[in-house]
Amino acid sequence: MRFLRKSLSGLFLVAVTLGLLVYAGDMVFKAVETRMAQEPRVPRARERVFAVNVVPVVFESITPQMSAFGEVQSQRTLELRAAASGALIDLDPAFVEGGQVDAGQLLARIDPADAQAALDRAQSDLLDAQAEQREADRAIVLAQDELLAAQEQVTLREQALQRQRDLLARNVGTTAAVESAELALSSARQSVLTRRQAVASAEARIDQAATRLKRAEIARDEAQRRLDETEVRAEFAGTLSDVTVVAGRLVTGNEQLARIVDPDTLEVAFRVSTQQYARLLDEEGRLRNAAVQVTLDVFGTNISTQGSLSREGAAVGEGQTGRLLFANLDAPRGFKPGDFVTVTIEEAPLRFVARLPATAVNAANEVLVVGEDEKLQVAEVQLMRRQGNDVLIRARDLQGREVVAERTPLLGAGIRVKPLRGDAANVPEQPEMLELSDERRAKLVAFVEANTRMPAEAKSRILSQLAQDKVPAQMVERIESRMGG
């Protein structure tokens, strides 16, 4: 019985299992059949919206600026050279590197003993020439008096001859007396010729004396010039540079002793491209008197001044390109010859242009404009100038419209965006500030105080900033880069 009961239980379980399997297969078959009989459902796609910064397009008249790098130099520079050779004596205390001198100031003297002796000899020769001229003047007076006396003798001899001829005609005189009178007259006339020759010699002596006097004066003036050349004087007020002299040093002729630089007549020389040069010309093809701004970067503290274009280089120069321009500095305070500066030149104003961020324009000169339903549209623009991180453009039908400030590869025509307006995107970034340790602050202060080339005004400004609790990170980085730390 037990075997039969277990067999029936197993058969029942098998039947139930098979029934469940058949039921499950039927359910799967019906589900697949129902699924395949249904129409496919496509999920509704959601449009992606990007948030972008936009800027309005406003056309106006803008004066573009171009930047270049140049070097400050002096318009008046004089080389002090020794015109004579000898030992240097009587050096002025201001005849040192960086010394301030006035116009006509005696800076040094070369030993004038030989030049003074030559001047004394020339003056003695001049006195001899003057005495010779006076003697020649007296000699011609005497020669003229002797000629006058000889002419009077001729007159008397002629009268005596005429008297003897009258006596002979009246048979009172003799032929011998007439001949004697004729011989006396001939001798008197010969004496007149001799006196005339003496007068001519006296006149020639006067000319020779005048020539000798002139030569003596020339020699005297030359000796005086040689003596004056032993003095080294400043032609104009300025600052001494490249001084290479010491007291007692032997110098040779034409040896350079120093240079005088006028610190009040500084200019900057810089080079621009030919395209930039063409923008600075007026309608007649001449260089405009454009305004410039010259900036010298000193450890993060800028020294600036205004100026104007003055002239251009005559030739391009071998191995050079572009054009060399010069600009005068109105107030060159703090600048020195040799400073490397940044020059900003104002171009002619451009009308009907708009200023946009440089990131808003692609390489094909296209911008993305926010259109209807806040979808982007592509518009072509004409690129006029690049101004640092901005560009100046011209375009049609864009007045008052909004363009994307920063293009990305995800943005294109037809894409819907969410414009971000307002001044939040244009807030200037604040400079990074640092808190310095006492040791680091002391090193920076010591380096700035030891710098002799830095202007006093800039030095005091930097020291005052270093004394604050927080110091600009950019200034600290520049100072440490020059320290080598």
C-alpha positions in Angstrom: 0.0 0.0 0.0 2.8 2.3 0.9 4.4 1.7 -2.6 1.1 2.4 -4.3 0.6 5.6 -2.3 4.1 6.9 -3.2 3.7 6.1 -6.8 0.4 7.9 -7.1 1.9 10.9 -5.3 4.8 11.0 -7.8 2.5 10.7 -10.8 0.3 13.5 -9.4 3.3 15.8 -9.0 4.5 15.0 -12.5 1.1 15.8 -13.9 0.9 19.1 -12.1 4.4 20.1 -13.2 3.5 19.3 -16.8 0.3 21.3 -16.5 2.2 24.3 -15.1 4.8 24.1 -17.9 2.0 24.0 -20.5 0.3 27.0 -18.9 3.5 29.0 -18.7 4.3 28.2 -22.4 0.9 29.3 -23.4 1.2 32.6 -21.5 4.6 33.3 -23.1 3.3 32.5 -26.5 0.3 34.8 -26.1 2.5 37.6 -24.7 4.8 37.4 -27.7 2.0 37.2 -30.1 0.3 40.3 -28.5 3.6 42.2 -28.5 4.3 41.5 -32.1 0.7 42.4 -33.0 1.1 45.9 -31.4 2.3 49.0 -33.4 5.8 50.2 -32.5 5.9 53.2 -30.2 8.6 55.8 -30.8 9.5 57.7 -27.6 9.1 61.5 -27.9 12.5 63.2 -28.0 13.2 66.2 -25.8 15.0 69.1 -27.4 18.3 70.0 -25.6 18.7 73.6 -24.6 22.1 75.2 -24.0 22.7 78.2 -21.7 25.0 80.8 -23.5 26.2 84.2 -22.7 25.0 86.8 -25.3 26.0 90.4 -26.0 24.0 92.9 -28.0 25.3 94.3 -31.3 25.6 98.1 -31.1 27.1 100.0 -34.0 29.0 103.2 -33.2 32.1 105.2 -34.0 35.2 103.6 -32.4 38.8 104.7 -32.4 40.9 101.5 -32.8 44.3 101.1 -31.2 47.4 99.2 -32.3 50.2 98.0 -30.1 53.9 97.7 -30.7 57.1 97.4 -28.7 59.8 100.0 -28.9 62.9 101.4 -27.2 63.3 104.8 -25.6 66.1 106.9 -26.8 67.3 110.5 -26.5 66.9 113.0 -29.4 70.1 114.8 -28.2 73.2 112.8 -27.5 76.7 114.1 -27.5 80.0 112.2 -27.4 82.7 113.9 -25.4 86.0 113.2 -27.1 89.5 114.5 -26.4 90.5 117.0 -29.1 94.1 116.9 -27.9 96.4 114.4 -26.3 97.9 114.6 -22.8 97.2 114.0 -19.1 93.8 114.7 -17.7 93.8 117.3 -14.8 91.2 119.3 -13.0 88.4 116.8 -13.2 85.0 118.2 -12.2 83.2 116.3 -9.3 80.2 116.0 -11.6 82.2 114.2 -14.3 81.0 110.7 -13.1 78.5 108.2 -14.4 75.1 109.7 -14.0 76.4 113.2 -13.2 74.1 116.2 -14.0 75.9 118.9 -15.9 74.9 122.4 -17.2 75.6 123.9 -20.6 79.1 125.2 -20.9 80.3 123.6 -17.6 84.0 122.8 -17.5 84.3 119.0 -16.9 88.0 118.3 -17.4 91.2 119.8 -18.6 94.0 118.3 -20.6 97.5 119.5 -19.5 97.8 122.8 -21.4 101.5 123.4 -21.0 102.5 122.7 -24.6 99.5 124.5 -26.0 100.2 127.5 -23.8 103.8 127.6 -25.0 102.7 127.4 -28.6 100.3 130.3 -28.0 103.0 132.4 -26.4 105.3 131.8 -29.5 102.5 132.7 -31.8 101.8 135.9 -29.9 105.5 136.9 -30.1 105.5 136.3 -33.9 102.4 138.5 -34.1 104.2 141.3 -32.2 107.2 141.0 -34.7 104.7 141.1 -37.6 103.1 144.2 -36.2 106.5 145.9 -35.7 107.4 145.0 -39.3 104.2 146.6 -40.6 104.8 149.8 -38.7 108.4 150.0 -40.0 107.1 149.4 -43.5 104.7 152.3 -43.1 107.5 154.6 -42.0 109.7 153.4 -44.8 107.2 154.3 -47.5 106.7 157.8 -46.1 110.5 158.4 -46.3 110.7 156.9 -49.8 107.9 159.2 -51.0 109.7 162.2 -49.5 112.9 161.3 -51.2 111.0 160.9 -54.5 109.5 164.3 -54.1 112.9 165.8 -53.4 114.3 164.1 -56.5 111.5 165.5 -58.6 112.3 169.0 -57.3 115.9 168.5 -58.4 114.7 167.6 -61.9 112.7 170.8 -62.0 115.7 172.8 -60.9 118.0 171.1 -63.5 115.5 171.8 -66.2 115.4 175.5 -65.3 119.3 175.6 -65.3 119.5 174.0 -68.7 117.0 176.4 -70.1 118.9 179.3 -68.7 122.2 178.0 -70.2 120.5 177.6 -73.6 119.2 181.2 -73.5 122.7 182.5 -72.6 124.1 180.4 -75.5 121.6 181.9 -77.9 122.6 185.4 -76.9 126.3 184.4 -77.3 126.9 184.9 -73.6 127.2 181.3 -72.5 129.2 178.4 -73.8 128.4 175.0 -75.2 130.2 173.2 -72.4 128.0 174.9 -69.8 124.9 173.7 -71.7 126.2 170.1 -71.9 127.0 170.2 -68.2 123.4 171.3 -67.5 122.1 168.5 -69.7 124.2 166.0 -67.9 123.0 167.3 -64.5 119.4 167.0 -65.7 119.9 163.5 -66.9 121.5 162.5 -63.5 118.5 164.1 -61.6 116.0 162.1 -63.8 118.0 158.9 -63.0 117.7 159.8 -59.3 113.9 160.1 -59.7 113.7 156.6 -61.2 115.8 155.2 -58.3 113.4 156.9 -55.8 110.4 155.5 -57.6 111.9 152.0 -57.4 112.5 152.6 -53.7 108.8 153.6 -53.3 107.7 150.5 -55.1 109.9 148.4 -52.9 108.4 150.1 -49.8 104.9 149.4 -51.1 105.8 145.7 -51.7 107.2 145.6 -48.2 103.9 146.9 -46.8 102.1 144.1 -48.6 104.5 141.5 -47.3 104.2 142.9 -43.8 100.4 142.7 -44.1 100.6 139.1 -45.3 103.0 138.2 -42.5 100.7 139.9 -40.0 97.8 137.9 -41.3 99.7 134.7 -41.0 100.8 135.6 -37.5 97.2 136.2 -36.5 96.1 132.9 -38.1 98.9 131.1 -36.2 97.8 132.9 -33.0 94.2 131.9 -33.5 95.1 128.3 -34.2 97.3 128.2 -31.1 94.4 129.7 -29.1 92.1 127.1 -30.5 94.6 124.3 -29.5 94.6 125.7 -26.0 90.8 125.9 -25.9 90.7 122.3 -27.0 92.4 121.2 -23.9 89.2 122.0 -22.0 86.3 119.5 -22.1 83.0 121.3 -21.7 79.4 120.3 -21.8 77.6 121.6 -24.9 74.1 121.4 -23.3 72.6 120.4 -20.0 72.1 116.7 -19.5 73.3 113.5 -17.8 76.7 111.9 -18.2 76.9 108.3 -19.4 79.7 105.8 -20.3 82.3 107.8 -18.3 85.8 106.2 -18.7 88.2 108.8 -17.2 90.2 109.2 -14.0 92.5 112.0 -12.9 96.0 111.8 -14.4 95.1 109.4 -17.2 96.9 109.9 -20.6 94.4 110.3 -23.4 94.9 110.4 -27.1 93.2 112.6 -29.7 89.6 111.7 -30.6 89.3 109.3 -27.7 85.8 109.1 -26.2 85.6 110.2 -22.6 81.9 110.1 -22.0 78.4 110.8 -23.5 75.9 113.5 -22.6 72.3 112.5 -22.8 69.5 115.0 -22.6 66.8 113.4 -20.4 64.2 116.0 -21.3 64.0 115.3 -25.0 63.3 111.6 -25.1 61.5 109.7 -27.9 60.6 106.1 -28.6 61.5 104.1 -31.7 59.3 101.2 -32.6 58.5 99.1 -35.7 55.1 98.3 -37.1 54.0 96.1 -40.0 53.4 97.6 -43.5 49.7 96.9 -43.0 49.6 98.8 -39.7 51.7 101.6 -41.3 49.1 102.1 -44.0 46.5 102.7 -41.4 48.5 105.6 -40.0 48.6 107.6 -43.3 46.4 110.5 -44.1 44.7 111.2 -47.5 47.9 112.7 -48.9 50.0 109.7 -47.9 51.8 111.4 -45.1 52.2 110.1 -41.5 49.5 111.4 -39.3 50.3 113.2 -36.0 48.5 110.4 -34.1 48.5 110.3 -30.3 50.4 107.5 -28.6 50.7 106.1 -25.1 54.0 104.7 -23.9 53.9 102.3 -21.0 56.9 100.9 -19.0 56.1 97.8 -16.9 58.1 98.0 -13.6 57.4 95.0 -11.4 53.7 95.2 -12.0 53.6 99.0 -11.6 53.2 100.7 -15.0 54.8 104.1 -15.8 52.9 105.7 -18.6 53.1 109.0 -20.6 51.5 110.5 -23.6 53.1 111.4 -26.9 52.6 111.8 -30.6 54.1 110.4 -33.8 56.9 112.6 -35.1 58.6 111.0 -38.1 59.4 107.7 -39.9 62.5 105.9 -41.0 63.8 106.8 -44.5 64.5 103.1 -45.4 63.4 99.7 -44.3 66.9 98.5 -43.5 68.8 95.4 -44.4 67.2 92.3 -43.0 64.2 94.3 -41.6 60.5 94.4 -42.4 57.7 96.9 -41.8 58.3 100.5 -41.0 60.4 102.2 -38.3 58.4 105.0 -36.6 59.4 107.6 -33.9 57.2 109.3 -31.3 58.0 112.2 -29.0 57.2 111.9 -25.3 55.4 114.8 -23.7 56.4 114.1 -20.1 59.3 111.6 -20.0 59.4 111.4 -16.2 60.6 108.0 -15.0 61.8 106.9 -18.5 65.5 106.4 -19.4 67.2 105.7 -22.7 67.2 102.0 -23.4 63.9 101.2 -21.7 61.8 98.5 -23.5 58.3 99.9 -23.6 54.8 99.2 -25.0 53.5 101.7 -27.5 49.8 102.1 -28.1 48.8 104.2 -31.2 45.4 105.6 -31.9 44.2 105.0 -35.5 41.7 106.9 -37.5 38.1 106.5 -36.1 36.0 103.8 -37.7 32.3 104.4 -38.2 29.4 101.9 -38.0 31.4 99.2 -36.2 30.5 97.0 -33.2 32.8 95.7 -30.5 32.4 92.0 -29.8 34.4 89.4 -27.9 37.0 87.7 -30.1 35.5 84.3 -29.1 32.2 85.3 -30.8 33.7 85.2 -34.3 35.0 82.0 -35.9 37.7 81.6 -38.6 35.1 82.1 -41.4 34.1 85.5 -39.9 30.7 84.2 -38.8 28.7 84.8 -35.6 25.8 83.0 -34.0 22.7 85.2 -33.7 19.8 84.5 -31.4 16.7 84.3 -33.6 13.1 83.4 -33.2 12.1 80.9 -30.5 15.7 81.5 -29.2 17.2 79.4 -31.9 20.7 80.2 -33.3 21.2 81.5 -36.7 24.5 82.0 -38.6 25.4 85.5 -39.8 28.5 86.7 -41.8 30.4 89.7 -40.6 33.3 91.8 -41.8 36.3 91.7 -39.4 37.8 95.2 -39.3 40.2 95.2 -36.4 41.4 93.0 -33.5 41.7 94.8 -30.2 43.2 92.5 -27.6 40.5 90.1 -26.6 37.9 92.0 -28.6 37.2 92.5 -32.3 35.6 95.3 -34.3 33.1 94.1 -36.9 30.7 95.4 -39.5 27.5 93.6 -40.6 24.1 94.2 -42.0 20.8 93.8 -40.2 22.4 93.1 -36.8 21.8 96.4 -35.0 20.4 95.6 -31.6 20.4 91.8 -32.1 22.1 89.4 -29.7 25.1 87.2 -30.6 26.7 84.3 -28.7 29.7 85.7 -26.8 31.6 82.3 -26.7 31.3 79.8 -29.5 31.7 76.1 -28.7 31.7 73.0 -30.9 28.2 72.1 -29.4 26.6 75.3 -30.8 25.4 75.7 -34.4 22.5 76.9 -36.5 19.1 75.7 -35.4 20.1 74.9 -31.8 17.9 76.3 -29.1 19.6 78.2 -26.4 18.9 79.9 -23.1 20.4 83.5 -23.3 22.2 84.8 -20.3 22.0 88.5 -20.3 23.2 91.2 -17.9 26.5 92.3 -16.5 27.2 89.0 -14.6 29.3 87.7 -17.5 31.3 90.9 -17.8 32.4 91.3 -14.2 36.1 92.0 -14.3 38.2 89.4 -12.6 39.8 90.6 -9.3 43.5 90.2 -9.1 44.7 87.3 -7.0 46.1 88.3 -3.6 48.7 86.5 -1.5 49.5 86.6 2.2 53.3 86.6 2.6 55.3 85.2 5.4 57.7 87.5 7.2 60.8 85.9 5.6 59.4 86.1 2.1 58.3 89.7 2.6 61.7 90.7 3.9 63.5 89.2 0.8 61.2 91.0 -1.6 61.7 94.4 0.3 65.5 93.9 0.3 65.6 93.2 -3.4 63.4 96.2 -4.3 65.5 98.6 -2.1 68.7 97.3 -3.6 67.5 98.0 -7.2 69.2 101.2 -8.3 67.7 101.3 -11.8 64.1 101.5 -10.5 62.6 105.1 -10.3 62.1 106.4 -6.8 58.4 106.9 -7.4 57.9 103.3 -8.5 60.0 101.9 -5.7 58.0 103.7 -3.1 54.8 102.5 -4.6 56.0 98.9 -4.6 57.3 99.1 -1.1 53.9 100.4 0.1 52.1 97.5 -1.5 54.5 95.0 0.0 53.7 96.5 3.4 50.1 95.5 3.1 48.7 92.3 4.6 47.8 91.0 1.1 50.0 91.6 -1.9 49.1 91.1 -5.6 50.3 87.7 -6.8 51.3 89.0 -10.2 53.7 91.6 -8.7 55.2 89.0 -6.3 55.8 86.6 -9.2 57.5 89.2 -11.4 59.8 90.3 -8.5 60.8 86.7 -7.7 61.4 85.9 -11.4 64.0 88.8 -11.5 65.4 87.5 -8.2 65.9 84.1 -9.7 63.9 82.5 -6.9 
